[in-house]
Amino acid sequence: MKIKIKAGKQNHIVDFKISMGNGKTHMTALASSSKELDLLQTAISDRNVDDDIIGSIIAKAISNKLKLPVEFDYDYSGAGFGLKLDIYAIIKKLK
C-alpha cells in the first residue's frame, strides 16, 4: 500500500507491506523493499517537530481505505509499525 508521508516541506510516497500482527497488534506495516526503507528513513529525517508521527500517518491512511478506525500501536516493539483496529468503535457502528 502506497502511503504519502508529509515530512517538513517534502512529500514522500512509501510503499508498505501490510501483514497480520499478533496479540494486541492486529496488523504490521513494513517498508516493502530496501529502496522503500531508504525512502522511509529520508521521510523520518526530514520531519519537523510539529509533523504527525509516521505510525499515525500510516494508521490514518489505512483507516481511510478500510473505512474502519485504525490506531497506531505505541506499545508495539517489533519491526515496522504496529496497528490496531478500534474494536469498540467498530462495535458501536454495528449497533
LOFI-896371 format. One record per residue: chain; z, y, x of N, C-alpha, C, O in turn; residue number from 1; residue in one letter. Coordinates in steps of 0.2 Angstrom, whole numbers, padded with zeros to 4 digits, always signed. Example, Ala and Ser with C-alpha at 12.3 -4.5 7.8 and 13.67 -1.06 7.14 Angstrom:
! LOFI-896371
TITOR chain    nw    nv    nu   caw   cav   cau    cw    cv    cu    ow    ov    ou resi resn
TITOR     A +0039 -0028 +0066 +0039 -0022 +0062 +0039 -0016 +0066 +0042 -0017 +0071    1    a
TITOR     A +0035 -0011 +0064 +0036 -0005 +0068 +0039 +0000 +0064 +0040 +0006 +0067    2    s
END
This chain:
! LOFI-896371
TITOR chain    nw    nv    nu   caw   cav   cau    cw    cv    cu    ow    ov    ou resi resn
TITOR     A +0000 -0006 +0004 +0000 +0000 +0000 +0000 +0006 +0004 +0004 +0007 +0009    1    m
TITOR     A -0005 +0010 +0003 -0005 +0017 +0007 -0001 +0022 +0004 -0001 +0023 -0002    2    k
TITOR     A +0003 +0025 +0008 +0008 +0030 +0006 +0008 +0036 +0010 +0007 +0036 +0016    3    i
TITOR     A +0007 +0042 +0007 +0006 +0048 +0010 +0013 +0051 +0012 +0018 +0051 +0007    4    k
TITOR     A +0015 +0052 +0018 +0021 +0055 +0021 +0020 +0062 +0023 +0016 +0063 +0028    5    i
TITOR     A +0023 +0067 +0020 +0023 +0073 +0022 +0029 +0074 +0027 +0035 +0073 +0026    6    k
TITOR     A +0027 +0076 +0033 +0032 +0077 +0038 +0030 +0084 +0042 +0025 +0085 +0045    7    a
TITOR     A +0035 +0089 +0041 +0033 +0095 +0044 +0027 +0098 +0040 +0027 +0098 +0034    8    g
TITOR     A +0023 +0101 +0044 +0017 +0104 +0041 +0011 +0098 +0041 +0005 +0100 +0038    9    k
TITOR     A +0012 +0092 +0043 +0007 +0087 +0043 +0008 +0082 +0037 +0014 +0081 +0035   10    q
TITOR     A +0002 +0079 +0035 +0002 +0074 +0030 +0000 +0067 +0034 -0005 +0068 +0037   11    n
TITOR     A +0004 +0062 +0034 +0002 +0056 +0037 +0001 +0051 +0031 +0005 +0050 +0027   12    h
TITOR     A -0004 +0047 +0032 -0005 +0041 +0027 -0004 +0035 +0031 -0008 +0033 +0036   13    i
TITOR     A +0001 +0031 +0029 +0003 +0025 +0032 +0002 +0019 +0027 +0004 +0020 +0022   14    v
TITOR     A -0001 +0014 +0030 -0002 +0008 +0026 +0004 +0003 +0027 +0006 +0001 +0032   15    d
TITOR     A +0008 +0001 +0021 +0014 -0003 +0022 +0012 -0010 +0018 +0008 -0010 +0014   16    f
TITOR     A +0015 -0015 +0021 +0015 -0021 +0018 +0022 -0022 +0014 +0027 -0021 +0017   17    k
TITOR     A +0022 -0023 +0008 +0027 -0024 +0003 +0029 -0031 +0002 +0024 -0035 +0000   18    i
TITOR     A +0035 -0034 +0004 +0036 -0041 +0003 +0043 -0041 -0001 +0047 -0037 -0001   19    s
TITOR     A +0045 -0048 -0003 +0051 -0049 -0006 +0057 -0048 -0001 +0056 -0049 +0005   20    m
TITOR     A +0062 -0045 -0004 +0068 -0044 +0000 +0073 -0050 -0001 +0071 -0056 -0003   21    g
TITOR     A +0079 -0050 +0001 +0084 -0055 -0001 +0091 -0051 -0002 +0092 -0046 +0000   22    n
TITOR     A +0095 -0055 -0006 +0101 -0052 -0008 +0100 -0046 -0012 +0097 -0046 -0017   23    g
TITOR     A +0104 -0041 -0011 +0104 -0035 -0015 +0097 -0031 -0014 +0096 -0026 -0018   24    k
TITOR     A +0094 -0032 -0008 +0087 -0029 -0007 +0082 -0033 -0010 +0081 -0038 -0008   25    t
TITOR     A +0078 -0029 -0015 +0073 -0033 -0019 +0066 -0033 -0015 +0063 -0038 -0016   26    h
TITOR     A +0065 -0028 -0011 +0059 -0028 -0008 +0060 -0024 -0001 +0064 -0021 +0000   27    m
TITOR     A +0055 -0026 +0004 +0055 -0023 +0010 +0048 -0020 +0011 +0043 -0023 +0009   28    t
TITOR     A +0048 -0014 +0015 +0041 -0011 +0016 +0041 -0011 +0024 +0045 -0008 +0027   29    a
TITOR     A +0036 -0014 +0027 +0035 -0014 +0034 +0028 -0011 +0035 +0023 -0012 +0031   30    l
TITOR     A +0027 -0007 +0041 +0020 -0005 +0043 +0016 -0011 +0043 +0018 -0016 +0046   31    a
TITOR     A +0010 -0011 +0041 +0006 -0016 +0040 +0002 -0019 +0047 +0000 -0024 +0048   32    s
TITOR     A +0003 -0014 +0052 +0000 -0016 +0059 +0003 -0012 +0064 +0007 -0007 +0062   33    s
TITOR     A +0002 -0013 +0070 +0005 -0009 +0076 +0002 -0002 +0075 +0005 +0003 +0077   34    s
TITOR     A -0005 -0001 +0073 -0008 +0005 +0073 -0004 +0009 +0067 -0003 +0015 +0068   35    k
TITOR     A -0002 +0006 +0062 +0001 +0009 +0056 +0008 +0011 +0058 +0011 +0016 +0057   36    e
TITOR     A +0011 +0007 +0063 +0018 +0008 +0065 +0018 +0014 +0070 +0023 +0018 +0070   37    l
TITOR     A +0013 +0015 +0074 +0012 +0021 +0078 +0011 +0027 +0073 +0014 +0032 +0075   38    d
TITOR     A +0007 +0027 +0068 +0007 +0032 +0063 +0014 +0034 +0060 +0015 +0040 +0059   39    l
TITOR     A +0017 +0029 +0058 +0024 +0030 +0055 +0029 +0033 +0060 +0032 +0038 +0059   40    l
TITOR     A +0028 +0031 +0067 +0033 +0034 +0072 +0031 +0042 +0073 +0035 +0046 +0074   41    q
TITOR     A +0024 +0043 +0072 +0022 +0050 +0073 +0025 +0054 +0067 +0027 +0060 +0068   42    t
TITOR     A +0024 +0051 +0061 +0027 +0055 +0055 +0035 +0056 +0056 +0037 +0061 +0054   43    a
TITOR     A +0038 +0051 +0058 +0045 +0052 +0059 +0047 +0057 +0064 +0051 +0061 +0063   44    i
TITOR     A +0043 +0058 +0070 +0044 +0063 +0075 +0042 +0070 +0072 +0045 +0075 +0075   45    s
TITOR     A +0037 +0070 +0068 +0035 +0077 +0065 +0040 +0080 +0060 +0039 +0085 +0057   46    d
TITOR     A +0045 +0076 +0057 +0049 +0078 +0052 +0053 +0084 +0053 +0055 +0085 +0059   47    r
TITOR     A +0054 +0088 +0048 +0059 +0094 +0049 +0065 +0092 +0045 +0065 +0087 +0042   48    n
TITOR     A +0070 +0095 +0047 +0077 +0094 +0044 +0077 +0093 +0036 +0080 +0089 +0033   49    v
TITOR     A +0073 +0098 +0033 +0073 +0098 +0026 +0068 +0093 +0022 +0067 +0093 +0016   50    d
TITOR     A +0064 +0089 +0026 +0060 +0084 +0024 +0063 +0078 +0020 +0069 +0077 +0022   51    d
TITOR     A +0060 +0075 +0016 +0063 +0069 +0012 +0064 +0064 +0018 +0060 +0063 +0022   52    d
TITOR     A +0068 +0059 +0016 +0069 +0053 +0021 +0063 +0049 +0019 +0061 +0048 +0014   53    i
TITOR     A +0061 +0046 +0025 +0055 +0041 +0024 +0056 +0036 +0019 +0051 +0035 +0015   54    i
TITOR     A +0061 +0033 +0019 +0063 +0027 +0014 +0063 +0030 +0007 +0060 +0026 +0002   55    g
TITOR     A +0065 +0036 +0006 +0065 +0039 -0001 +0057 +0040 -0003 +0056 +0040 -0009   56    s
TITOR     A +0053 +0042 +0002 +0046 +0044 +0000 +0043 +0037 -0002 +0039 +0037 -0007   57    i
TITOR     A +0044 +0032 +0002 +0041 +0025 +0000 +0044 +0023 -0007 +0040 +0021 -0011   58    i
TITOR     A +0050 +0024 -0008 +0053 +0022 -0015 +0050 +0025 -0020 +0048 +0022 -0025   59    a
TITOR     A +0049 +0032 -0019 +0046 +0036 -0025 +0038 +0034 -0026 +0036 +0034 -0031   60    k
TITOR     A +0035 +0033 -0020 +0028 +0030 -0021 +0027 +0024 -0025 +0023 +0023 -0029   61    a
TITOR     A +0032 +0019 -0023 +0032 +0013 -0027 +0034 +0013 -0034 +0031 +0010 -0038   62    i
TITOR     A +0039 +0018 -0035 +0041 +0019 -0042 +0036 +0022 -0046 +0035 +0020 -0052   63    s
TITOR     A +0032 +0027 -0043 +0026 +0030 -0047 +0021 +0025 -0049 +0018 +0025 -0054   64    n
TITOR     A +0019 +0020 -0044 +0014 +0015 -0045 +0016 +0010 -0050 +0013 +0008 -0055   65    k
TITOR     A +0023 +0008 -0050 +0025 +0002 -0054 +0028 +0005 -0061 +0028 +0002 -0066   66    l
TITOR     A +0029 +0012 -0061 +0032 +0015 -0067 +0039 +0012 -0069 +0041 +0011 -0075   67    k
TITOR     A +0042 +0010 -0064 +0049 +0007 -0064 +0053 +0011 -0059 +0050 +0013 -0053   68    l
TITOR     A +0060 +0012 -0060 +0064 +0015 -0055 +0065 +0011 -0049 +0067 +0005 -0049   69    p
TITOR     A +0063 +0014 -0043 +0065 +0010 -0037 +0069 +0015 -0032 +0067 +0021 -0032   70    v
TITOR     A +0074 +0012 -0029 +0078 +0016 -0025 +0078 +0014 -0017 +0077 +0008 -0016   71    e
TITOR     A +0078 +0018 -0013 +0079 +0017 -0006 +0086 +0013 -0004 +0091 +0016 -0007   72    f
TITOR     A +0086 +0008 -0001 +0092 +0004 +0000 +0095 +0007 +0007 +0093 +0004 +0012   73    d
TITOR     A +0100 +0011 +0007 +0103 +0014 +0013 +0107 +0009 +0017 +0108 +0010 +0023   74    y
TITOR     A +0109 +0003 +0014 +0113 -0002 +0017 +0109 -0007 +0020 +0111 -0011 +0024   75    d
TITOR     A +0102 -0007 +0019 +0098 -0012 +0022 +0098 -0011 +0030 +0096 -0006 +0032   76    y
TITOR     A +0099 -0017 +0034 +0099 -0016 +0041 +0094 -0020 +0044 +0094 -0021 +0050   77    s
TITOR     A +0089 -0023 +0041 +0083 -0027 +0044 +0078 -0022 +0046 +0078 -0016 +0046   78    g
TITOR     A +0072 -0026 +0048 +0066 -0022 +0050 +0063 -0018 +0044 +0063 -0021 +0038   79    a
TITOR     A +0060 -0013 +0045 +0057 -0009 +0040 +0061 -0005 +0035 +0067 -0003 +0037   80    g
TITOR     A +0060 -0005 +0029 +0063 -0001 +0024 +0065 -0005 +0018 +0061 -0008 +0015   81    f
TITOR     A +0072 -0005 +0016 +0074 -0009 +0011 +0074 -0005 +0004 +0075 +0001 +0004   82    g
TITOR     A +0072 -0009 -0001 +0071 -0005 -0008 +0074 -0009 -0013 +0074 -0016 -0013   83    l
TITOR     A +0077 -0006 -0018 +0080 -0009 -0024 +0077 -0007 -0030 +0076 -0001 -0031   84    k
TITOR     A +0076 -0011 -0035 +0075 -0009 -0042 +0081 -0007 -0045 +0086 -0010 -0044   85    l
TITOR     A +0080 -0002 -0049 +0086 +0001 -0053 +0087 -0003 -0059 +0084 -0001 -0064   86    d
TITOR     A +0090 -0009 -0059 +0091 -0014 -0064 +0094 -0010 -0070 +0091 -0012 -0076   87    i
TITOR     A +0099 -0006 -0070 +0102 -0003 -0075 +0097 +0002 -0079 +0097 +0002 -0085   88    y
TITOR     A +0093 +0005 -0075 +0088 +0010 -0079 +0082 +0005 -0082 +0080 +0007 -0087   89    a
TITOR     A +0081 +0000 -0079 +0076 -0005 -0082 +0078 -0008 -0089 +0075 -0008 -0094   90    i
TITOR     A +0085 -0010 -0089 +0088 -0012 -0095 +0088 -0007 -0100 +0087 -0009 -0106   91    i
TITOR     A +0090 -0001 -0098 +0090 +0005 -0103 +0084 +0006 -0106 +0083 +0007 -0112   92    k
TITOR     A +0078 +0005 -0102 +0071 +0006 -0105 +0070 +0001 -0110 +0066 +0002 -0115   93    k
TITOR     A +0073 -0005 -0109 +0071 -0011 -0114 +0075 -0011 -0120 +0073 -0014 -0125   94    l
TITOR     A +0080 -0006 -0121 +0084 -0006 -0127 +0080 -0002 -0132 +0082 -0002 -0138   95    k
END
